[in-house]
């Protein structure tokens, strides 16, 4: 059973383990800029992910692949300046860690030194084990990511649910255990069957945070722009929209334009 929420002045990787042990669910959202991160942090969200989803949300790319390490550092730096409580996790972008463990370490060190981020996240299982070990040996906390791994979209060819078949489900379980043994402090599971995700969460001592992975995991993550309804063409089953900001913002912009053209704005009280 869940226990009362504990207030943390600063959420750390240790805090997340404590939350799991108490049965307290972990809240995680994305942010890519100072203003949004300040609001997310002020709302008491436990973890802010500076995701490579910035490639889609902020830059308009079709996939997460084009975003660069320099761009991720820029976004992460902006978020870190705003986050007074939340743990900030920064994605290692595609091409910055897959081919060479030494390159992975250099990329992770750059993120930590230049952005001030608190930890990094990378996608994959045993194929990136050596990269994870090198990064952890340097004292950098690592969050894993299994299931649907968007950086491998051209390998999969689709954004459909992963690990529905027994062979892939078994590999996911083995990779999850490997990530824990390697020293990862937490794991994201994306778009996998809820039953499988719960089995993984119950088998691990590290927190498992889901996106499209059901309610049986230790926490949830969403892309902030999606849950606020700022995006409107993306409609997966797992997404709950808490606001319809696309409609609200469009209405506000239209009203502003109309007020300017009718000379209603600025009025006498809005001038010096």
Buried (B, 14 or more C-beta within 10 A) or exposed (E): EEEEEEEBEEBBBEBBBBBBEBEBBBBBBBBBBBEBBBBBBEEEBBBBBBBBBBBBBBEEBEBBBBBBBEBBBBBBBBBBBBBEBBBBBBBBBBBBBBEBBEBBBBBBBBBBEBBBBBBBBBBBBEEBBBBBBBBBEEEBBBBBBBBBBBBBBEEEEEBEBBBEEEEBBEBBBEBBBBBBEBBBBBBBBBBBBBEBBBBBBEEBEBBBBBBBBBEBBBBBBBBBBBBBBBBEEEEEEBBEBEEEBBEEBEEEEEEEEEEEEEEEEEEEEEEE
